Amino acid sequence: MESLTARILARASGKKRVEPGETVTAKVDKVMIHDVTGPISVEVIEKLGIKKLSNPDNVFIILDHYAPPPSIVAANIHRKLRDFARKFGIKNVIDVCEGICHQVMVEGIIKPGDVVVGADSHTTTGGALAAFATGIGSTEAAYAMITGELWFKVPKPLFIKFEGQLPAYASGKDVILHILGQIGADGATYKAVEFSGSGLKSLSMDDRLCIANMALEGGAKNAIFPLDDVTINYFKELEVELDLTKLNYLKPVNIDKPELVVDLASIEPMVSKPPSPANAVPVGDVEGVKVDVAFIGSCTGGRYEDLFVAAKILKNRRVARDVRLIVIPASKRIYKKALENGLIKMFMDSGAIVCPPSCGPCFGGHLGVAGDDDVVITASNRNFRGRMGSPKAKIYLASPATVAASAIEGSITDPRKYLR
């Protein structure tokens, strides 16, 4: 069966049909770089003596990993990227504290059917919007900016079918941790993970964005959801018009023989033990492990639904005495909504530290990094050694609900006791 990924790459490369394993040169609709990977792309372009980019309007520079800059080095990196943007006529500079690249890109920039590349592995997030979105290297990003195209080997599809309805106490984070526990850290290597089934309707866009993001942790080249009512309503909320007559090829398809069937009704709160996201177990297997740091944020745990459920748990409760709870909304748009609806006050009243939109401690570079022997429970996407600071820290991945409940108790806790 032809995959959605193959259909998008066929259209982008001017072909009627492409097959898995075939190499194609495809037109790129959006290129994204940020303040960690971007400087390398800039250096490549400067060394080549390039004077003009293919389409500056399709280039997005996002300053999010060191935001606001914590050092002179970081501040100079930001200056270098701003200077580059001015020189080449790039108008799309998303400056410090506007939000995390993967969240900002899905707030009206990425459209269904787009080919999107980003110099960051979790660019797969954009696949939640029925787009082909994948991470590339900084040199490849430079080439895409210069030429407006890139070559791809069409990935083989890995079909995952959702059935049933996701319980109110579970989220997309629990779903993807469950999947990673099933397929392992390399079960989707260079594959297009494609989602289908009747269970799709119970997965919100926030759920889908998290799932598409972390499919990368199974080795996926990209992850993609079909264009359905959830997608269409999401763009209506963003006040972004879609020409649906041209997007029929992205509609849901019936997969006869999926590689994995997931009963959403059976999903329970999950936790990934260090040092791999695929080391996933039900929360009960690790309940009681004491924690020092709790983090609600990042491109998997800082969306509005994430903040809402965490605030619901924390309302009129206090964070445990020995726990530092850090909350970072994923974008300014989310931050403002949370502020208007009283969520930020609930976090602050509970004893949490609320920071402006950025990647924060997720990649271990800024705002709340872990120290030696810290035990961290986090709603972010990776728990490799040294990911959030010290290589001696132990990092557990979980949903925002589980992180909030654990912050209150001072140890890893099943959030269902607070959500019933």
C-alpha positions in Angstrom: 0.0 0.0 0.0 1.3 3.5 -0.9 2.2 5.5 2.1 1.3 9.2 2.8 5.1 9.9 2.9 5.6 8.4 -0.6 2.7 10.5 -1.9 4.1 13.7 -0.6 7.6 12.9 -1.9 6.2 12.0 -5.3 4.5 15.3 -5.6 7.5 17.2 -4.3 9.8 15.5 -6.9 7.4 15.8 -9.8 6.7 12.2 -10.1 3.4 10.2 -10.2 4.6 7.6 -7.8 7.8 6.7 -5.9 8.7 3.4 -4.2 10.5 2.7 -0.8 14.2 2.7 -1.3 14.1 5.0 -4.4 16.2 8.1 -4.3 14.4 11.3 -5.3 15.3 15.0 -5.4 12.4 16.9 -3.8 11.5 20.5 -3.6 11.7 21.7 0.1 8.9 24.0 1.4 10.5 25.0 4.7 14.0 24.9 6.2 14.6 25.4 9.9 17.8 26.1 11.8 18.3 27.1 15.5 20.9 28.5 17.7 22.7 25.2 18.2 22.8 23.8 14.7 22.4 27.1 12.7 25.9 28.5 13.1 27.4 25.5 11.3 25.0 26.1 8.4 26.0 29.7 8.3 29.7 28.8 8.2 29.1 26.4 5.3 27.3 29.1 3.3 30.0 31.7 4.0 32.8 29.3 3.0 31.1 28.6 -0.3 30.9 32.3 -1.0 27.1 32.1 -1.6 25.5 35.5 -2.3 21.9 34.5 -2.6 19.6 31.8 -1.1 17.0 30.0 -3.3 14.0 31.4 -1.3 14.7 33.3 1.9 11.0 33.3 2.8 11.1 29.6 3.3 14.0 29.8 5.8 13.2 30.0 9.5 15.8 30.8 12.2 14.6 30.1 15.7 16.6 31.2 18.8 15.3 28.8 21.4 18.0 26.6 23.0 19.9 29.4 24.7 17.0 31.7 25.3 17.6 34.2 26.8 21.3 33.8 26.2 23.1 32.6 29.4 26.6 33.5 28.3 28.6 35.8 26.0 29.2 32.9 23.7 25.5 32.3 23.3 24.7 36.0 22.9 27.3 36.2 20.1 25.7 33.1 18.4 22.4 34.9 18.4 24.0 38.0 16.9 25.7 35.9 14.2 22.4 34.4 13.2 20.6 37.8 13.2 23.4 39.2 11.0 23.1 36.3 8.6 19.3 36.8 8.3 19.8 40.5 7.5 22.4 39.8 4.9 20.3 37.2 3.1 16.9 38.8 3.5 15.5 36.2 5.8 12.5 37.7 7.5 11.5 34.7 9.6 13.7 35.1 12.6 11.8 33.9 15.7 13.7 35.5 18.5 14.4 34.6 22.1 11.5 33.4 24.2 9.0 33.3 21.3 9.1 29.5 21.7 10.7 26.2 20.9 11.4 25.6 17.2 9.2 22.5 16.9 6.2 24.2 18.5 6.6 27.5 16.7 6.8 25.7 13.3 3.4 24.0 13.9 1.6 27.2 14.9 0.8 28.2 11.3 4.1 27.7 9.4 3.9 24.0 8.5 1.0 23.0 6.3 -0.4 19.6 5.3 1.6 18.2 2.3 4.7 20.3 3.0 8.2 18.9 2.8 9.9 20.3 5.9 13.5 19.9 6.9 15.1 21.1 10.1 18.6 20.9 11.5 17.2 19.2 14.6 16.3 15.5 14.8 12.9 16.2 16.4 11.7 18.0 13.3 9.5 14.9 12.9 7.0 16.8 15.1 5.6 18.4 12.0 4.3 15.1 10.7 1.3 15.5 13.1 0.0 18.0 10.5 0.0 15.5 7.6 3.4 16.9 6.4 6.7 15.2 5.6 9.0 16.6 8.3 12.4 15.2 9.1 15.6 16.2 10.8 18.8 16.8 8.8 22.4 17.8 9.4 23.5 21.4 9.4 25.4 21.0 6.1 22.3 19.6 4.5 20.3 22.5 5.8 22.8 24.9 4.2 22.3 23.0 0.9 18.5 23.2 1.2 18.7 26.9 1.8 21.0 27.4 -1.2 19.1 25.2 -3.7 15.6 24.9 -2.4 15.7 21.1 -2.7 17.2 18.0 -1.2 17.6 14.4 -2.1 15.8 11.7 0.0 15.7 7.9 0.0 12.0 7.2 0.2 11.6 5.5 3.6 9.8 2.2 4.0 6.5 2.6 5.9 5.9 1.2 9.3 2.1 1.3 9.8 0.7 1.6 13.3 -3.0 1.3 13.8 -4.9 2.9 16.8 -8.1 1.3 18.1 -10.3 2.3 21.0 -10.4 5.5 23.0 -7.6 7.0 25.1 -8.5 7.2 28.8 -8.8 10.7 30.3 -5.8 10.1 32.6 -3.5 9.2 29.7 -1.9 11.4 27.0 0.1 11.2 23.8 3.2 10.9 25.9 2.0 7.6 27.4 1.0 6.4 24.0 4.4 7.0 22.4 6.3 5.6 25.4 4.1 2.5 25.1 5.0 2.2 21.4 8.7 2.7 22.0 8.6 0.0 24.6 7.1 -2.3 21.9 9.4 -1.5 19.0 12.6 -0.6 20.8 15.1 2.2 20.1 15.8 1.0 16.6 12.5 -0.6 15.5 11.7 2.2 13.1 15.2 3.0 11.8 14.9 5.1 8.6 11.2 4.2 8.3 8.1 6.4 7.8 5.9 5.7 10.8 2.4 6.2 9.6 -0.7 6.2 11.9 -4.2 5.1 11.1 -7.3 3.6 12.6 -10.5 4.4 14.4 -8.6 5.5 17.5 -7.2 8.6 15.8 -10.3 10.6 16.7 -9.5 10.3 20.4 -6.0 11.8 19.9 -5.9 15.5 20.1 -3.4 17.6 18.1 -1.3 18.1 21.2 -1.2 14.3 21.6 -0.3 13.8 18.0 2.5 16.4 18.1 4.1 14.6 21.0 3.8 11.2 19.3 5.3 12.4 16.0 8.1 14.1 17.9 9.2 11.0 19.8 8.8 8.5 17.0 12.3 9.7 16.3 13.4 7.9 19.4 12.5 4.6 17.7 14.8 5.6 14.8 12.1 6.9 12.5 13.0 9.0 9.4 9.6 10.7 9.8 6.2 10.1 11.4 2.9 11.2 9.9 -0.7 11.4 10.7 -3.4 11.7 8.0 -5.4 14.8 7.3 -8.7 14.4 9.3 -11.2 16.5 11.3 -8.7 16.9 14.1 -6.2 18.4 11.7 -8.7 20.6 9.9 -10.1 22.0 13.2 -6.6 22.7 14.5 -5.9 24.9 11.5 -9.3 26.6 12.0 -8.3 27.5 15.5 -5.1 28.9 14.1 -7.1 30.9 11.6 -5.1 29.3 8.8 -7.0 28.5 5.6 -6.5 25.2 3.9 -7.4 24.4 0.3 -8.9 20.9 1.1 -9.7 20.2 -2.6 -5.9 19.9 -3.2 -5.3 17.7 -0.1 -7.5 14.7 -0.7 -4.4 12.5 -1.1 -3.6 13.1 2.6 -6.9 11.7 3.9 -7.0 8.6 6.2 -6.4 5.3 4.5 -7.4 1.8 5.7 -4.3 -0.2 6.6 -5.0 -3.9 6.2 -1.9 -5.3 7.8 -0.3 -2.9 10.3 3.0 -3.8 11.9 1.6 -2.8 15.3 -2.0 -2.4 16.6 -2.4 -0.2 19.7 -5.5 -0.4 21.9 -5.7 3.1 23.3 -8.2 2.1 25.9 -5.5 -0.1 27.5 -2.9 2.6 27.8 -1.8 3.4 31.3 0.6 6.1 32.6 4.1 5.1 31.4 7.6 6.0 32.5 10.9 5.5 30.6 13.7 4.5 32.9 17.3 5.8 32.2 19.1 5.7 29.9 16.7 5.2 26.9 13.2 6.4 25.9 12.5 2.9 24.8 13.1 1.6 28.3 9.4 2.2 29.0 7.4 0.5 31.8 4.0 1.2 33.5 4.4 3.8 36.2 3.7 1.2 38.9 7.0 -0.5 38.1 9.0 2.5 39.3 6.5 4.1 41.7 8.2 5.4 44.9 11.6 6.3 43.3 12.5 9.6 45.0 13.0 12.6 42.7 15.0 15.9 43.1 13.9 17.7 39.9 10.6 17.7 38.0 10.3 19.4 34.6 7.1 20.2 32.7 8.0 21.7 29.3 9.9 21.1 26.1 8.6 20.2 22.6 6.8 17.1 24.1 5.5 18.4 27.4 5.0 22.2 27.2 1.8 22.5 25.2 -1.4 23.9 26.6 -3.0 20.5 27.3 0.1 19.5 29.1 0.1 22.6 31.3 -3.7 22.3 31.9 -3.5 18.8 33.3 -0.5 19.6 35.4 -2.1 22.7 36.8 -5.3 20.7 37.5 -3.2 18.3 39.7 -1.2 21.1 41.3 -4.1 23.3 42.1 -4.4 24.0 45.9 -1.4 21.6 46.5 2.3 22.2 47.2 5.4 20.8 45.6 7.3 18.6 47.9 9.9 20.4 50.0 13.0 18.8 48.4 11.7 19.0 44.8 12.5 21.7 42.3 9.6 21.9 39.8 10.4 23.8 36.6 7.6 24.7 34.2 8.3 26.2 30.8 5.5 26.7 28.2 6.6 25.7 24.7 5.7 29.0 23.0 4.6 32.6 23.8 1.2 31.7 22.4 0.8 28.9 24.9 2.3 31.0 27.7 -0.3 33.8 27.1 -3.2 31.3 27.1 -2.0 29.7 30.3 -1.6 33.2 31.8 -5.0 34.3 30.8 -6.6 31.1 32.1 -4.9 31.2 35.5 -2.6 28.3 35.0 0.6 30.2 35.6 -0.7 31.4 39.0 -1.6 27.8 40.0 2.0 26.8 39.2 3.5 29.6 41.1 1.2 29.1 44.1 2.2 25.4 44.2 5.9 26.4 44.5 6.9 25.8 40.9 9.5 27.9 39.0 7.9 29.3 35.8 10.4 30.3 33.0 9.8 32.0 29.7 9.3 29.9 26.5 12.5 28.0 25.6 14.0 24.5 25.5 15.1 25.1 29.1 16.9 22.1 30.7 15.7 19.6 28.1 19.1 19.5 26.3 21.2 20.3 29.3 22.3 23.8 28.3 20.2 26.3 30.1 17.7 27.1 32.9 17.6 24.3 35.5 20.1 21.7 34.4 20.6 18.6 36.5 23.5 18.2 38.9 25.5 15.2 40.0 23.3 12.4 41.4 20.1 14.4 40.8 17.0 12.2 40.0 14.9 13.9 37.4 11.4 13.2 36.2 10.7 15.1 33.1 8.0 15.6 30.4 10.8 16.1 27.8 11.8 13.5 25.1 15.3 12.1 26.0 16.9 10.6 29.0 20.3 9.7 27.7 23.2 10.1 30.2 24.2 13.8 30.4 21.1 14.9 28.3 19.9 17.3 31.0 23.2 18.3 32.6 25.4 16.0 34.6 26.1 12.5 33.2 25.7 11.3 36.8 22.0 12.4 37.0 19.3 9.8 36.4 16.5 10.9 34.1 13.0 9.4 33.9 10.6 10.4 31.2 6.9 10.7 31.8 3.7 12.6 31.0 3.1 16.1 32.5 0.4 14.5 34.7 2.9 12.0 36.1 5.5 14.7 36.5 3.1 16.9 38.4 1.9 14.1 40.7 5.5 13.1 41.4 6.5 16.7 42.2 3.8 16.8 44.9 4.7 13.4 46.4 8.5 13.8 46.1 8.7 10.4 44.3 7.5 8.9 41.1 3.7 8.6 41.4 0.8 7.3 39.4 -1.2 10.4 38.5 -4.6 8.6 38.4 -4.9 9.1 42.2 -5.1 12.9 41.4 -7.3 12.7 38.3 -10.1 10.5 39.4 
